[in-house]
Amino acid sequence: MMKLGIIEQPDEKGFQHAAQFGLSFVEYCINIGQDVQEFVSRTQELGKLSTRYGIAIGTIGRWGTDKVDKQGALIEEELENSLRLIDACAELGAGVFNTGVNFVEEISYYSNVTAAIRFLEKLCEYGEKKGVRVATYNCRWNNFVHSDPAWSLIQGHLPQLGIKFDSSHCIYAHGDYLAEMKKWGNRFYHVHIKGALQINGERFDDPPAGLDMTNWGAFMGCLYAHGYDGLLSLEPHSAIWREGELGDKGIALSIETIKKYMLR
């Protein structure tokens, strides 16, 4: 059964904010520049907060970091960071770990693909032992495993590797998000809900779902067609809608918009 949650900071305020809207889970993004060890050291505390508020920790991810160096070798420190975050997923009951792999200009596309497979295969094998699935995010932020042909080559080679999908990234790349959902929706492990507004072919703003150009009915219809029963994570992204009086109103509108299509 699909559940609705939100990306929050890993602290008590995050749980309080999610509870304010009656959401089911929080998502954590421990991105570039953030201390993985500091986060991991707080998993027991976060687990207790999750129990206290009755709100699950749905997924954990890491965006923006280099996983492969200029020679095509895996960066051991970042591999270790990813494994520790998978440990945190297992401890906190988060079923999916989201990640990406950087593209290295100094090596061939083939070498980039094989390096990404080496990195992601290690994560998948480790995650299987921990009961955690691994997905690549379709954001372009220091990541090339965001669409075809990378999906056909990498997800095609690793049947256990999933996709974290956000339609806004495809829209801003001038792609067809419904076509991507039709082809790859059976591999979606996690989904973000983020509005997109493109004018004259350029990104203008990321307003809440319901004030943007995404066809949320068709979006949800594709998820049902593939039997998706995972999590839907709100991602307030625009500064206009993250702060001030519009912030919570935007979240409420996104919830209202998506809940219309949550039929079970």
N, C-alpha and C positions, 0 to 999 in steps of 0.2 A: 504494500500500500504506500503510495506516495505521501511524503510528509514535507511540511514547509518549515524552513528555518532561516537563519541569517548569519552572515559573516560578522564576527565580533572579536574584540580583543580578549585574550585569555586572562580574564579577571572576573571578580564578582559583579562588577557593573555590566559586563556583557551578559551574564545570566539574568540579571535584573531587567535589562533592556528587552531581551527575548521574551521573558515572562510577561512583560507589559503588553505584548501583542499576542500572547497565547501561542507562541511558536513552539515547535517540538524539539528543535536542536540548535546548537551553535556550530559554526565552522571556524577553524583557526588556520591562518596563513602565516607561517613562520618563514618570512621571505629573506631575500638578500639583505645583509646588514643586521639581521636579528640573531641573537645568541641562542643556538639550538640547545646547548647544555643548560642554560638558565631556564629555558622552557621545560626541558625534560625533568629538571630537578623539582618542578612544581606539579608534576602529574598527580601526585597523591592529593595535593590541595585542590586541584581542579576536579578530580574525581569526587571529592566530598561535596564541592559546590554543585556539581551536576546532580548528585543524589538529593541534596537539600532542596534545590529548585525544581526537581523533576524534569529537567531538560537535558537531553542527551548531547554528547559531543559527537557530531555526525561524521566529519572528515577533518583531516589535517593535510596541509599542503606546503610546498616550498617553491616559490617563484623567483626567477631572476638570476639564479646563481649559475656559474660555469660548472659543468660536470665533466667536460672534456678539455684537455689542454691543446696547445697549438700543434703538437705532434700527433694528436689523435689518441693520446693515452688518457685513461680515466684519472680524475683527480681524487686521490684516496680520501682526503679530508672531507670532501663533499659527499663521497659515497658513504663514509661513516656517518655523516650528519643525517643522510637520508635513512640509513638503517636504524639510527636512534629514534628518528621520528616515527618509523614503522613500529618500533617498540612502544612508543607513546600511544600510537593508535590502538595497539593491542591492549595496553593497560587501561585505556580510557573507553574502550568499546567502540572506537571509530572504525568503521568497516572499510574505509577507502583512504589511501594516501595518494595525493595529487602532485605531479611533478612535471618537469620539462627537461629538454636537453638542448644546450646551445649549439649553434652552427659555427664551425671553425672554417674560416675563409682560406686558411693555409693548406688545407687538405681537400681531396676530391669529395664530391657528393657521396659516392660509394663508401669512402672511408668514414664520412660523417654518419651514414646510415649504420655501418657495422659497429662503430663506436657506440652509437645510441642503443643498438641491440644489446651490446655487451653490458652497458650500464643498466638498462631496464630489465634485462633478464636476471641479473643479480638481485634487483629489488623484488621482482616477481617471485623468484625462488624463495627469498627470505620471507616475503609477505605470506606466501602459502603456508609456511611453517607457523606463522603467527596468526593466521586467520584474517589477514588484511589483504585486500585487493589493491592493485596499483593501476593508476590511470594517468595519462598525459593530458595536460590542459591544452585547450586550443587557442590560448592567448599567444600572441607573437612575442611576448616579452622574453628575450634571450632563449627562444625555443623555436625549433623548426618542425617539431612533431605535432603540427596543428591542423593538418588537412592532407588531402592527397597531393603528391604521390607518397608522402612520408607514411601516411596511415596504411596504404596498401603494402608498402615494403616492410614497415616495422610492426604494426599491429597484425599485418598479414603473416609475419614470421613468428610472432609471439601471441598465440591464441588466448593466453591468459591475461594479456594486457588490455586495459579498457581505455575509455575516453572520458574526460571531464569536459562537458560541452557548454558553451556560452554563445548564443546566437549573435550577440553584438560583435564579437570578433570577426565572424564571417561577414556580417553586413559591412563593417568598416573596411574589410579587405575586398569589397565589391564581389563577394561570392554569393551563392544561393544556399542559404541556411536550411531551407526545407529539403533541397536535394541532398545536402550532407546528412540531414536527419534520416531521410528515406534510406540512404545507402548504409549508414553507419550506426543508426539508432540502436541496433541490437548489441552494440559494444559500449553503450553509455553506462558508466558506473556512477556518475554524479552529474548534476545539472545546475547551472547558475541561472538565476532570473535577474537580468539586467537590461533595462531599456536602452534603445539606440535611436538616435535621431540624426540622420544624414541629409544634408541639404546641398544641392549643386555638387553632389559627389564627394562632399567633405563632411567629416564628423563635426557635428554642432554641439550636441550635449547628450548626456546619458540620463534622461528623465525616468521617473518610475514607470513600471509596466502599466499601460493604460493611457500614458501621455506620450507614447513613442510610436515608432513606425513598425514594430514587430507585430506580426499576426499571431497573437498569443493563442487564439482558438486553434489555428492550424498547427502551431507549435505543440500544444498539448495533444492534439489529435495524432500527431506523429509518435509521441511518446506512448500513447495508448496502443497504437497499431503495433508497436514493437514490444508491448507487454512490460514497459518500464515500470518498476515499482520501487525505485530508489528515492533519493532525497532531492528536494528543490530548494536551493539556497539563495535567498535574496542578497544582492550585492549593491547596496547604495554606493554609487561611484562618483557622481558629479558633486563638486564642491557646493553647487547650488542646492543640492538635495541631501547633503550630509549634515549640514549645520543650520542653525537658526530655526525659525518657526516652520520652515518647509520640511525639515528633516523627518520628523515623526509622521507628518501628514503624508509624505511621499511613501514611507514604508507602509502605512495603513492602506493607501491606494493600491500599491503593488499586491498586498495581501488580498484585498477585495477583488482585484482583477483576476488573479490566479485561482483563487478559491472557487470562482464561478465554474471553473473547468475541472476541479478535483471531484470526480464523481464517485470515488471510493477511497 
